[in-house]
Amino acid sequence: MNNLTQVFKKRKAFISFVVAGDPNFNATVAHVVALANAGSDIVELGIPFSDPVADGPEIQAADLRAFKDHTTTERVFEMVTAIREQTQVPLVFLTYINIVFKYGYEAFTKRCAELGVSGLVIPDLPLEEQDELRPFADQFGINLIPLIAPTSPVERIQKIAKKATGFIYVVSSMGVTGVRNDIQTDLKALIENIRQVTDVPTAIGFGIHTPQQAATMAELADGVIVGSAIVHQIASGSTRQHTDLALTEYVTQVRTAIDKVSIAQN
């Protein structure tokens, strides 16, 4: 059993997202530690990319701030090394396939394993194009975490789910990332289709930003992912200390809402 699966065995998971290098190296390390200490079960680190097709304006702006601080893939690995000096919270990368390809599939996955990065979320890597990367991911124990969109046919949903490891990223709504006040997708049916073929945990992301939304999603899935709302707080913080306090308060509120669902369902 990998450490991502273990997370979901304990309770409904809260997964936080930050862009590595936003706004700088030391801030990223501090923010990840704050998120972990406040109750994030997994932290998803976005590697800045010049063409982030799945990301909305909030995360695109964070990528630009990270580039301004000269954040490279190698620098992100150095951030993980610094994070590991303070917390062992499970980490996954949100990245794009060109970054992994350019670094080298074997070198990238080996480095992830050495630093305790447990999985990869790669929005532009469809199931049919995973064959080059998957052998190295399997060799080094790195989970390839798929995204499943609400518009996919049932047959494709189940085909993707059967190959999933770690957890399945269930996309709440069509479009790019960003907060949403109204999520109307039939997520219950989508998750039921997934459950027919696998017991790999599911986590719902895209648009979730309030504790109440998180609680609603936790009633359906095994975990909840929050990204743009956290990135927005990082962008809005006047100082690193102010931001860390805001992140701690926010995560505590969301964590409490999710835990109430766990208690009610048990």
DRENPA-3360 file (N, C-alpha, C; in nm, 2 decimals, always signed):
BEGIN
1 = MNNLTQVF = +0.08/-0.12/+0.00/+0.00/+0.00/+0.00/+0.09/+0.13/+0.00 ~ +0.07/+0.22/-0.10/+0.15/+0.34/-0.10/+0.10/+0.44/+0.00 ~ +0.18/+0.55/+0.02/+0.14/+0.64/+0.12/+0.02/+0.73/+0.08 ~ -0.01/+0.74/-0.04/-0.13/+0.81/-0.08/-0.26/+0.73/-0.05 ~ -0.25/+0.61/-0.08/-0.37/+0.52/-0.04/-0.39/+0.52/+0.11 ~ -0.28/+0.52/+0.19/-0.29/+0.52/+0.33/-0.36/+0.65/+0.38 ~ -0.34/+0.76/+0.32/-0.40/+0.88/+0.36/-0.55/+0.87/+0.36 ~ -0.60/+0.81/+0.25/-0.75/+0.80/+0.24/-0.81/+0.69/+0.33;
9 = KKRKAFIS = -0.72/+0.60/+0.38/-0.77/+0.50/+0.47/-0.80/+0.56/+0.61 ~ -0.73/+0.67/+0.64/-0.75/+0.74/+0.77/-0.87/+0.82/+0.78 ~ -0.90/+0.90/+0.68/-1.01/+0.99/+0.68/-1.03/+1.05/+0.55 ~ -1.14/+1.13/+0.53/-1.16/+1.20/+0.41/-1.04/+1.30/+0.39 ~ -0.98/+1.29/+0.27/-0.86/+1.37/+0.25/-0.88/+1.51/+0.21 ~ -0.80/+1.60/+0.26/-0.80/+1.74/+0.21/-0.66/+1.76/+0.14 ~ -0.67/+1.79/+0.01/-0.55/+1.81/-0.08/-0.54/+1.95/-0.11 ~ -0.43/+2.02/-0.07/-0.41/+2.16/-0.11/-0.31/+2.17/-0.22;
17 = FVVAGDPN = -0.33/+2.28/-0.30/-0.24/+2.30/-0.42/-0.17/+2.44/-0.41 ~ -0.04/+2.44/-0.44/+0.03/+2.56/-0.45/+0.12/+2.55/-0.57 ~ +0.15/+2.66/-0.63/+0.25/+2.67/-0.74/+0.39/+2.68/-0.68 ~ +0.48/+2.59/-0.72/+0.61/+2.60/-0.66/+0.68/+2.72/-0.71 ~ +0.74/+2.80/-0.62/+0.81/+2.92/-0.66/+0.72/+3.05/-0.65 ~ +0.60/+3.03/-0.61/+0.51/+3.15/-0.60/+0.50/+3.19/-0.46 ~ +0.54/+3.31/-0.42/+0.61/+3.41/-0.51/+0.77/+3.38/-0.51 ~ +0.82/+3.29/-0.43/+0.96/+3.26/-0.43/+0.99/+3.13/-0.36;
25 = FNATVAHV = +1.11/+3.09/-0.36/+1.15/+2.96/-0.30/+1.12/+2.95/-0.16 ~ +1.16/+3.04/-0.07/+1.14/+3.03/+0.07/+0.99/+3.04/+0.11 ~ +0.92/+3.12/+0.03/+0.77/+3.13/+0.06/+0.70/+3.00/+0.03 ~ +0.74/+2.93/-0.08/+0.68/+2.80/-0.11/+0.70/+2.70/+0.00 ~ +0.82/+2.69/+0.05/+0.85/+2.60/+0.16/+0.77/+2.63/+0.28 ~ +0.76/+2.76/+0.32/+0.69/+2.80/+0.44/+0.54/+2.77/+0.42 ~ +0.49/+2.79/+0.30/+0.34/+2.77/+0.27/+0.31/+2.62/+0.28 ~ +0.39/+2.54/+0.22/+0.36/+2.40/+0.22/+0.36/+2.34/+0.37;
33 = VALANAGS = +0.46/+2.39/+0.44/+0.47/+2.35/+0.58/+0.34/+2.39/+0.66 ~ +0.30/+2.52/+0.64/+0.18/+2.57/+0.70/+0.06/+2.49/+0.66 ~ +0.04/+2.46/+0.54/-0.07/+2.38/+0.49/-0.07/+2.24/+0.55 ~ +0.04/+2.18/+0.56/+0.05/+2.05/+0.62/+0.02/+2.05/+0.77 ~ +0.07/+2.15/+0.84/+0.05/+2.16/+0.98/-0.09/+2.19/+1.02 ~ -0.16/+2.26/+0.92/-0.30/+2.30/+0.95/-0.40/+2.19/+0.92 ~ -0.36/+2.08/+0.85/-0.45/+1.97/+0.83/-0.46/+1.92/+0.69 ~ -0.38/+1.97/+0.60/-0.37/+1.91/+0.46/-0.31/+1.78/+0.46;
41 = DIVELGIP = -0.38/+1.68/+0.41/-0.33/+1.54/+0.41/-0.23/+1.52/+0.29 ~ -0.25/+1.59/+0.18/-0.16/+1.58/+0.07/-0.14/+1.72/+0.02 ~ -0.02/+1.76/-0.02/+0.00/+1.89/-0.09/+0.04/+1.86/-0.23 ~ -0.03/+1.93/-0.32/+0.00/+1.92/-0.47/+0.08/+2.04/-0.51 ~ +0.20/+2.01/-0.56/+0.29/+2.12/-0.60/+0.28/+2.14/-0.75 ~ +0.25/+2.25/-0.80/+0.24/+2.28/-0.94/+0.38/+2.32/-0.99 ~ +0.43/+2.25/-1.09/+0.56/+2.30/-1.15/+0.52/+2.40/-1.26 ~ +0.57/+2.52/-1.25/+0.54/+2.63/-1.34/+0.56/+2.59/-1.49;
49 = FSDPVADG = +0.47/+2.63/-1.57/+0.48/+2.59/-1.72/+0.43/+2.71/-1.80 ~ +0.48/+2.72/-1.92/+0.45/+2.84/-2.00/+0.32/+2.83/-2.07 ~ +0.26/+2.70/-2.08/+0.13/+2.69/-2.15/+0.04/+2.59/-2.07 ~ +0.00/+2.63/-1.95/-0.08/+2.55/-1.86/-0.22/+2.54/-1.90 ~ -0.25/+2.45/-2.00/-0.38/+2.44/-2.06/-0.50/+2.41/-1.97 ~ -0.47/+2.35/-1.86/-0.58/+2.32/-1.76/-0.61/+2.42/-1.66 ~ -0.52/+2.52/-1.65/-0.52/+2.62/-1.54/-0.59/+2.75/-1.58 ~ -0.66/+2.81/-1.49/-0.73/+2.94/-1.51/-0.64/+3.05/-1.48;
57 = PEIQAADL = -0.69/+3.17/-1.48/-0.61/+3.30/-1.46/-0.54/+3.30/-1.33 ~ -0.60/+3.25/-1.22/-0.53/+3.26/-1.09/-0.40/+3.18/-1.09 ~ -0.40/+3.06/-1.14/-0.28/+2.98/-1.14/-0.19/+3.02/-1.25 ~ -0.24/+3.07/-1.36/-0.15/+3.12/-1.47/-0.07/+3.24/-1.41 ~ -0.13/+3.33/-1.33/-0.06/+3.44/-1.28/+0.05/+3.39/-1.18 ~ +0.01/+3.28/-1.10/+0.11/+3.23/-1.01/+0.23/+3.17/-1.08 ~ +0.21/+3.11/-1.20/+0.32/+3.06/-1.28/+0.41/+3.17/-1.32 ~ +0.35/+3.28/-1.36/+0.43/+3.40/-1.40/+0.51/+3.45/-1.28;
65 = RAFKDHTT = +0.46/+3.46/-1.16/+0.53/+3.50/-1.05/+0.65/+3.41/-1.02 ~ +0.62/+3.28/-1.03/+0.73/+3.18/-1.01/+0.84/+3.19/-1.11 ~ +0.80/+3.22/-1.24/+0.91/+3.24/-1.34/+0.99/+3.36/-1.31 ~ +0.92/+3.46/-1.26/+0.99/+3.59/-1.23/+1.10/+3.56/-1.12 ~ +1.08/+3.46/-1.04/+1.18/+3.42/-0.94/+1.27/+3.32/-0.99 ~ +1.27/+3.30/-1.12/+1.36/+3.20/-1.18/+1.34/+3.06/-1.14 ~ +1.22/+3.02/-1.13/+1.19/+2.88/-1.09/+1.20/+2.79/-1.20 ~ +1.29/+2.69/-1.19/+1.31/+2.58/-1.29/+1.27/+2.45/-1.23;
73 = TERVFEMV = +1.26/+2.35/-1.31/+1.23/+2.21/-1.26/+1.33/+2.17/-1.15 ~ +1.46/+2.20/-1.18/+1.56/+2.16/-1.08/+1.54/+2.24/-0.95 ~ +1.50/+2.36/-0.96/+1.48/+2.44/-0.84/+1.36/+2.39/-0.76 ~ +1.26/+2.34/-0.83/+1.14/+2.28/-0.76/+1.19/+2.16/-0.68 ~ +1.27/+2.07/-0.74/+1.33/+1.96/-0.67/+1.40/+2.01/-0.54 ~ +1.47/+2.12/-0.55/+1.54/+2.17/-0.44/+1.44/+2.22/-0.33 ~ +1.33/+2.28/-0.37/+1.23/+2.31/-0.28/+1.17/+2.19/-0.20 ~ +1.15/+2.08/-0.28/+1.11/+1.96/-0.21/+1.21/+1.92/-0.11;
81 = TAIREQTQ = +1.34/+1.92/-0.14/+1.44/+1.89/-0.04/+1.42/+1.97/+0.08 ~ +1.40/+2.10/+0.07/+1.39/+2.19/+0.18/+1.26/+2.16/+0.26 ~ +1.15/+2.13/+0.19/+1.02/+2.10/+0.25/+1.04/+1.97/+0.34 ~ +1.11/+1.87/+0.28/+1.13/+1.75/+0.35/+1.21/+1.76/+0.48 ~ +1.28/+1.87/+0.50/+1.35/+1.90/+0.63/+1.26/+1.94/+0.74 ~ +1.13/+1.97/+0.70/+1.03/+2.02/+0.80/+0.91/+1.94/+0.81 ~ +0.87/+1.87/+0.70/+0.75/+1.79/+0.71/+0.76/+1.67/+0.61 ~ +0.69/+1.56/+0.65/+0.68/+1.44/+0.57/+0.55/+1.43/+0.50;
89 = VPLVFLTY = +0.47/+1.54/+0.49/+0.34/+1.54/+0.43/+0.35/+1.48/+0.29 ~ +0.27/+1.39/+0.25/+0.27/+1.33/+0.11/+0.26/+1.45/+0.01 ~ +0.35/+1.44/-0.09/+0.35/+1.54/-0.20/+0.32/+1.47/-0.33 ~ +0.25/+1.55/-0.42/+0.24/+1.51/-0.56/+0.27/+1.63/-0.65 ~ +0.31/+1.61/-0.77/+0.34/+1.72/-0.86/+0.22/+1.73/-0.96 ~ +0.18/+1.85/-0.98/+0.09/+1.88/-1.10/+0.19/+1.94/-1.20 ~ +0.20/+1.87/-1.31/+0.30/+1.91/-1.41/+0.24/+1.88/-1.55 ~ +0.32/+1.92/-1.65/+0.28/+1.89/-1.79/+0.39/+1.80/-1.86;
97 = INIVFKYG = +0.34/+1.72/-1.95/+0.43/+1.61/-2.00/+0.56/+1.67/-2.06 ~ +0.56/+1.78/-2.12/+0.68/+1.83/-2.18/+0.79/+1.86/-2.08 ~ +0.75/+1.90/-1.96/+0.85/+1.92/-1.85/+0.92/+1.78/-1.81 ~ +0.84/+1.68/-1.80/+0.89/+1.55/-1.76/+0.97/+1.49/-1.88 ~ +0.93/+1.51/-2.00/+1.00/+1.46/-2.12/+1.13/+1.52/-2.13 ~ +1.14/+1.66/-2.11/+1.26/+1.73/-2.13/+1.36/+1.69/-2.02 ~ +1.31/+1.67/-1.90/+1.40/+1.63/-1.79/+1.45/+1.49/-1.80 ~ +1.37/+1.41/-1.87/+1.40/+1.26/-1.89/+1.31/+1.18/-1.80;
105 = YEAFTKRC = +1.23/+1.09/-1.86/+1.13/+1.01/-1.78/+1.20/+0.94/-1.67 ~ +1.31/+0.87/-1.69/+1.37/+0.79/-1.59/+1.43/+0.89/-1.48 ~ +1.50/+0.99/-1.52/+1.56/+1.08/-1.43/+1.46/+1.15/-1.34 ~ +1.35/+1.19/-1.40/+1.24/+1.26/-1.33/+1.18/+1.18/-1.23 ~ +1.14/+1.06/-1.27/+1.07/+0.97/-1.17/+1.16/+0.92/-1.06 ~ +1.29/+0.90/-1.10/+1.39/+0.86/-1.00/+1.40/+0.97/-0.89 ~ +1.41/+1.09/-0.94/+1.43/+1.20/-0.85/+1.31/+1.22/-0.76 ~ +1.19/+1.20/-0.81/+1.07/+1.20/-0.73/+1.07/+1.10/-0.62;
113 = AELGVSGL = +1.11/+0.98/-0.65/+1.12/+0.87/-0.55/+1.22/+0.90/-0.45 ~ +1.34/+0.96/-0.49/+1.44/+0.99/-0.39/+1.39/+1.10/-0.29 ~ +1.31/+1.19/-0.33/+1.27/+1.30/-0.25/+1.13/+1.28/-0.18 ~ +1.07/+1.16/-0.21/+0.94/+1.14/-0.15/+0.82/+1.21/-0.21 ~ +0.83/+1.23/-0.34/+0.71/+1.28/-0.42/+0.64/+1.15/-0.47 ~ +0.52/+1.14/-0.43/+0.45/+1.01/-0.44/+0.37/+0.99/-0.57 ~ +0.34/+1.10/-0.64/+0.26/+1.09/-0.76/+0.27/+1.21/-0.86 ~ +0.22/+1.19/-0.98/+0.22/+1.29/-1.08/+0.08/+1.31/-1.14;
121 = VIPDLPLE = +0.03/+1.43/-1.14/-0.09/+1.47/-1.21/-0.05/+1.54/-1.34 ~ -0.08/+1.48/-1.45/-0.03/+1.54/-1.58/-0.16/+1.56/-1.67 ~ -0.21/+1.68/-1.67/-0.34/+1.70/-1.74/-0.33/+1.68/-1.89 ~ -0.22/+1.70/-1.95/-0.21/+1.68/-2.10/-0.15/+1.54/-2.14 ~ -0.16/+1.44/-2.05/-0.11/+1.31/-2.08/-0.23/+1.21/-2.08 ~ -0.29/+1.19/-2.20/-0.41/+1.10/-2.20/-0.36/+0.95/-2.18 ~ -0.45/+0.87/-2.14/-0.42/+0.73/-2.11/-0.35/+0.66/-2.23 ~ -0.39/+0.69/-2.35/-0.33/+0.63/-2.47/-0.18/+0.66/-2.49;
129 = EQDELRPF = -0.13/+0.77/-2.42/+0.00/+0.81/-2.44/+0.09/+0.79/-2.32 ~ +0.05/+0.71/-2.23/+0.13/+0.69/-2.11/+0.24/+0.58/-2.12 ~ +0.24/+0.51/-2.23/+0.33/+0.39/-2.23/+0.47/+0.42/-2.22 ~ +0.52/+0.54/-2.26/+0.66/+0.57/-2.25/+0.70/+0.61/-2.10 ~ +0.61/+0.67/-2.03/+0.63/+0.71/-1.89/+0.60/+0.61/-1.79 ~ +0.50/+0.53/-1.81/+0.45/+0.44/-1.71/+0.56/+0.34/-1.66 ~ +0.64/+0.28/-1.75/+0.74/+0.18/-1.70/+0.83/+0.24/-1.59 ~ +0.87/+0.37/-1.61/+0.96/+0.43/-1.52/+0.88/+0.47/-1.39;
137 = ADQFGINL = +0.76/+0.51/-1.40/+0.68/+0.54/-1.29/+0.66/+0.42/-1.20 ~ +0.63/+0.31/-1.27/+0.61/+0.18/-1.20/+0.74/+0.14/-1.13 ~ +0.85/+0.15/-1.20/+0.98/+0.11/-1.15/+1.02/+0.18/-1.02 ~ +0.99/+0.31/-1.01/+1.02/+0.39/-0.89/+0.91/+0.41/-0.80 ~ +0.79/+0.35/-0.82/+0.68/+0.36/-0.73/+0.61/+0.49/-0.73 ~ +0.61/+0.56/-0.85/+0.54/+0.69/-0.86/+0.40/+0.67/-0.92 ~ +0.30/+0.71/-0.85/+0.16/+0.70/-0.90/+0.13/+0.80/-1.01 ~ +0.07/+0.74/-1.12/+0.02/+0.83/-1.22/-0.13/+0.85/-1.19;
145 = IPLIAPTS = -0.16/+0.97/-1.15/-0.29/+1.01/-1.10/-0.37/+1.07/-1.22 ~ -0.48/+1.00/-1.27/-0.55/+1.05/-1.38/-0.66/+1.15/-1.35 ~ -0.69/+1.24/-1.44/-0.80/+1.32/-1.43/-0.92/+1.26/-1.51 ~ -1.03/+1.26/-1.45/-1.15/+1.21/-1.52/-1.25/+1.32/-1.53 ~ -1.29/+1.35/-1.65/-1.38/+1.47/-1.68/-1.52/+1.42/-1.68 ~ -1.62/+1.51/-1.64/-1.76/+1.47/-1.64/-1.82/+1.44/-1.77 ~ -1.76/+1.49/-1.88/-1.82/+1.46/-2.01/-1.77/+1.33/-2.08 ~ -1.68/+1.26/-2.01/-1.63/+1.14/-2.07/-1.74/+1.03/-2.08;
153 = PVERIQKI = -1.74/+0.95/-2.18/-1.84/+0.84/-2.18/-1.80/+0.74/-2.07 ~ -1.90/+0.66/-2.03/-1.88/+0.57/-1.92/-1.77/+0.47/-1.95 ~ -1.76/+0.42/-2.08/-1.66/+0.32/-2.11/-1.52/+0.38/-2.09 ~ -1.50/+0.51/-2.13/-1.37/+0.57/-2.11/-1.34/+0.60/-1.97 ~ -1.44/+0.64/-1.89/-1.42/+0.67/-1.75/-1.37/+0.54/-1.68 ~ -1.43/+0.43/-1.71/-1.39/+0.30/-1.65/-1.26/+0.25/-1.70 ~ -1.22/+0.28/-1.83/-1.09/+0.24/-1.88/-0.98/+0.32/-1.81 ~ -1.00/+0.45/-1.79/-0.90/+0.53/-1.72/-0.89/+0.49/-1.57;
161 = AKKATGFI = -1.01/+0.46/-1.51/-1.01/+0.43/-1.37/-0.94/+0.30/-1.34 ~ -0.95/+0.20/-1.43/-0.88/+0.07/-1.41/-0.73/+0.09/-1.40 ~ -0.67/+0.19/-1.47/-0.53/+0.21/-1.47/-0.48/+0.30/-1.36 ~ -0.57/+0.36/-1.28/-0.53/+0.46/-1.18/-0.46/+0.40/-1.06 ~ -0.36/+0.47/-1.01/-0.30/+0.44/-0.88/-0.29/+0.57/-0.80 ~ -0.28/+0.55/-0.67/-0.27/+0.66/-0.58/-0.41/+0.72/-0.55 ~ -0.47/+0.80/-0.64/-0.60/+0.84/-0.63/-0.65/+0.89/-0.77 ~ -0.78/+0.91/-0.78/-0.83/+0.96/-0.91/-0.88/+1.10/-0.89;
169 = YVVSSMGV = -0.83/+1.19/-0.97/-0.87/+1.33/-0.97/-1.00/+1.35/-1.05 ~ -1.11/+1.37/-0.98/-1.24/+1.38/-1.05/-1.26/+1.53/-1.07 ~ -1.27/+1.57/-1.20/-1.29/+1.71/-1.24/-1.44/+1.75/-1.22 ~ -1.46/+1.85/-1.13/-1.60/+1.88/-1.10/-1.68/+1.95/-1.21 ~ -1.61/+2.02/-1.29/-1.68/+2.10/-1.40/-1.59/+2.11/-1.52 ~ -1.65/+2.14/-1.63/-1.57/+2.16/-1.75/-1.50/+2.29/-1.75 ~ -1.39/+2.31/-1.83/-1.32/+2.43/-1.83/-1.19/+2.42/-1.76 ~ -1.13/+2.54/-1.73/-1.01/+2.54/-1.66/-1.03/+2.56/-1.51;
177 = TGVRNDIQ = -0.92/+2.55/-1.43/-0.93/+2.57/-1.29/-0.98/+2.71/-1.25 ~ -1.03/+2.72/-1.13/-1.08/+2.85/-1.08/-1.20/+2.83/-1.00 ~ -1.23/+2.92/-0.90/-1.34/+2.91/-0.81/-1.47/+2.91/-0.88 ~ -1.56/+2.83/-0.83/-1.70/+2.83/-0.89/-1.80/+2.83/-0.78 ~ -1.90/+2.91/-0.79/-2.01/+2.92/-0.69/-2.11/+2.81/-0.71 ~ -2.12/+2.75/-0.83/-2.23/+2.66/-0.85/-2.17/+2.54/-0.93 ~ -2.17/+2.42/-0.87/-2.12/+2.30/-0.94/-2.24/+2.21/-0.97 ~ -2.28/+2.19/-1.09/-2.40/+2.12/-1.13/-2.38/+1.99/-1.19;
185 = TDLKALIE = -2.25/+1.95/-1.20/-2.22/+1.82/-1.26/-2.28/+1.70/-1.17 ~ -2.33/+1.60/-1.24/-2.38/+1.48/-1.16/-2.26/+1.40/-1.12 ~ -2.19/+1.45/-1.02/-2.07/+1.38/-0.97/-2.10/+1.25/-0.90 ~ -2.22/+1.23/-0.84/-2.25/+1.11/-0.78/-2.25/+0.99/-0.88 ~ -2.31/+1.02/-1.00/-2.32/+0.92/-1.10/-2.18/+0.89/-1.16 ~ -2.10/+1.00/-1.17/-1.96/+0.98/-1.22/-1.88/+0.89/-1.13 ~ -1.89/+0.92/-1.00/-1.81/+0.84/-0.90/-1.87/+0.69/-0.90 ~ -2.00/+0.68/-0.91/-2.05/+0.54/-0.91/-2.00/+0.46/-1.03;
193 = NIRQVTDV = -1.98/+0.53/-1.14/-1.92/+0.46/-1.26/-1.78/+0.42/-1.23 ~ -1.71/+0.50/-1.16/-1.57/+0.47/-1.13/-1.56/+0.35/-1.03 ~ -1.65/+0.35/-0.93/-1.66/+0.25/-0.83/-1.69/+0.11/-0.88 ~ -1.75/+0.11/-1.00/-1.78/-0.02/-1.06/-1.65/-0.10/-1.10 ~ -1.54/-0.03/-1.12/-1.42/-0.10/-1.17/-1.30/-0.09/-1.08 ~ -1.30/+0.00/-0.98/-1.18/+0.02/-0.89/-1.22/+0.07/-0.75 ~ -1.14/+0.04/-0.66/-1.15/+0.10/-0.52/-1.04/+0.20/-0.49 ~ -0.97/+0.24/-0.60/-0.88/+0.35/-0.58/-0.95/+0.48/-0.54;
201 = PTAIGFGI = -0.90/+0.55/-0.44/-0.98/+0.66/-0.38/-1.00/+0.77/-0.49 ~ -1.11/+0.84/-0.47/-1.14/+0.96/-0.56/-1.13/+1.09/-0.48 ~ -1.09/+1.19/-0.55/-1.08/+1.33/-0.49/-1.14/+1.42/-0.59 ~ -1.23/+1.51/-0.55/-1.29/+1.60/-0.64/-1.22/+1.74/-0.64 ~ -1.19/+1.79/-0.75/-1.12/+1.92/-0.76/-1.18/+2.01/-0.87 ~ -1.13/+2.13/-0.89/-1.18/+2.23/-0.99/-1.30/+2.31/-0.93 ~ -1.27/+2.43/-0.88/-1.38/+2.52/-0.84/-1.41/+2.52/-0.70 ~ -1.37/+2.43/-0.62/-1.41/+2.42/-0.48/-1.33/+2.53/-0.40;
209 = HTPQQAAT = -1.41/+2.61/-0.32/-1.34/+2.71/-0.25/-1.40/+2.75/-0.11 ~ -1.52/+2.70/-0.08/-1.58/+2.73/+0.05/-1.58/+2.60/+0.13 ~ -1.58/+2.61/+0.27/-1.59/+2.49/+0.35/-1.72/+2.41/+0.32 ~ -1.83/+2.48/+0.29/-1.96/+2.41/+0.26/-1.94/+2.33/+0.13 ~ -1.88/+2.39/+0.03/-1.86/+2.32/-0.10/-1.77/+2.19/-0.07 ~ -1.67/+2.21/+0.01/-1.58/+2.10/+0.04/-1.66/+1.99/+0.11 ~ -1.75/+2.03/+0.20/-1.83/+1.93/+0.27/-1.92/+1.85/+0.18 ~ -1.98/+1.92/+0.09/-2.07/+1.86/-0.01/-1.99/+1.76/-0.10;
217 = MAELADGV = -1.87/+1.80/-0.14/-1.79/+1.71/-0.22/-1.74/+1.59/-0.14 ~ -1.71/+1.61/-0.02/-1.67/+1.50/+0.07/-1.78/+1.40/+0.09 ~ -1.90/+1.44/+0.08/-2.01/+1.34/+0.10/-2.01/+1.24/-0.02 ~ -1.96/+1.29/-0.13/-1.96/+1.20/-0.25/-1.83/+1.12/-0.28 ~ -1.72/+1.19/-0.24/-1.59/+1.13/-0.28/-1.50/+1.10/-0.15 ~ -1.38/+1.05/-0.17/-1.29/+1.02/-0.06/-1.20/+1.14/-0.03 ~ -1.20/+1.24/-0.11/-1.12/+1.36/-0.08/-1.16/+1.48/-0.16 ~ -1.11/+1.59/-0.12/-1.14/+1.72/-0.18/-1.01/+1.79/-0.21;
225 = IVGSAIVH = -1.00/+1.85/-0.33/-0.88/+1.93/-0.38/-0.92/+2.07/-0.39 ~ -0.84/+2.16/-0.33/-0.86/+2.30/-0.34/-0.73/+2.37/-0.39 ~ -0.74/+2.44/-0.50/-0.62/+2.50/-0.56/-0.63/+2.65/-0.57 ~ -0.72/+2.70/-0.66/-0.72/+2.84/-0.69/-0.75/+2.93/-0.57 ~ -0.83/+2.88/-0.48/-0.86/+2.96/-0.36/-0.73/+2.98/-0.27 ~ -0.65/+2.88/-0.26/-0.53/+2.89/-0.19/-0.43/+2.97/-0.26 ~ -0.42/+2.96/-0.39/-0.33/+3.04/-0.47/-0.36/+3.19/-0.46 ~ -0.49/+3.22/-0.46/-0.54/+3.35/-0.44/-0.50/+3.41/-0.31;
233 = QIASGSTR = -0.50/+3.34/-0.20/-0.46/+3.39/-0.07/-0.31/+3.41/-0.07 ~ -0.24/+3.33/-0.14/-0.09/+3.36/-0.15/-0.06/+3.49/-0.22 ~ -0.14/+3.51/-0.33/-0.12/+3.63/-0.41/-0.16/+3.76/-0.33 ~ -0.26/+3.74/-0.24/-0.31/+3.85/-0.17/-0.24/+3.89/-0.04 ~ -0.16/+3.80/+0.01/-0.09/+3.81/+0.14/+0.01/+3.93/+0.13 ~ +0.01/+4.01/+0.24/+0.10/+4.12/+0.25/+0.24/+4.08/+0.29 ~ +0.25/+3.98/+0.37/+0.38/+3.92/+0.41/+0.37/+3.77/+0.42 ~ +0.48/+3.71/+0.42/+0.48/+3.56/+0.43/+0.41/+3.51/+0.56;
241 = QHTDLALT = +0.44/+3.58/+0.67/+0.38/+3.54/+0.79/+0.23/+3.56/+0.79 ~ +0.18/+3.68/+0.73/+0.04/+3.70/+0.72/-0.03/+3.59/+0.63 ~ +0.04/+3.56/+0.52/-0.01/+3.45/+0.43/-0.02/+3.32/+0.50 ~ +0.08/+3.28/+0.58/+0.08/+3.15/+0.65/-0.03/+3.15/+0.75 ~ -0.06/+3.26/+0.82/-0.17/+3.27/+0.91/-0.30/+3.25/+0.84 ~ -0.32/+3.32/+0.73/-0.44/+3.31/+0.65/-0.46/+3.17/+0.60 ~ -0.36/+3.10/+0.55/-0.37/+2.97/+0.50/-0.40/+2.87/+0.61 ~ -0.34/+2.89/+0.73/-0.37/+2.81/+0.84/-0.52/+2.82/+0.88;
249 = EYVTQVRT = -0.57/+2.94/+0.89/-0.71/+2.96/+0.92/-0.81/+2.90/+0.82 ~ -0.77/+2.92/+0.69/-0.86/+2.86/+0.58/-0.86/+2.71/+0.58 ~ -0.74/+2.65/+0.59/-0.73/+2.50/+0.59/-0.81/+2.45/+0.71 ~ -0.79/+2.51/+0.83/-0.86/+2.46/+0.95/-1.01/+2.46/+0.93 ~ -1.06/+2.57/+0.86/-1.21/+2.57/+0.84/-1.25/+2.46/+0.74 ~ -1.18/+2.44/+0.64/-1.22/+2.34/+0.54/-1.20/+2.20/+0.60 ~ -1.09/+2.18/+0.68/-1.07/+2.05/+0.74/-1.18/+2.02/+0.84 ~ -1.23/+2.12/+0.91/-1.33/+2.09/+1.01/-1.46/+2.05/+0.93;
257 = AIDKVSIA = -1.49/+2.12/+0.82/-1.61/+2.09/+0.74/-1.60/+1.95/+0.69 ~ -1.49/+1.91/+0.64/-1.47/+1.77/+0.58/-1.48/+1.67/+0.69 ~ -1.42/+1.70/+0.81/-1.42/+1.60/+0.92/-1.56/+1.57/+0.97 ~ -1.65/+1.68/+0.97/-1.79/+1.66/+1.01/-1.86/+1.56/+0.92 ~ -1.83/+1.56/+0.79/-1.88/+1.46/+0.70/-1.83/+1.32/+0.73 ~ -1.70/+1.31/+0.76/-1.65/+1.18/+0.79/-1.72/+1.12/+0.92 ~ -1.73/+1.20/+1.02/-1.80/+1.16/+1.14/-1.94/+1.12/+1.11 ~ -2.01/+1.20/+1.03/-2.15/+1.17/+1.01/-2.17/+1.03/+0.93;
265 = QN = -2.07/+1.01/+0.83/-2.08/+0.89/+0.75/-2.04/+0.76/+0.83 ~ -1.96/+0.78/+0.93/-1.92/+0.67/+1.01/-2.01/+0.64/+1.13;
% end
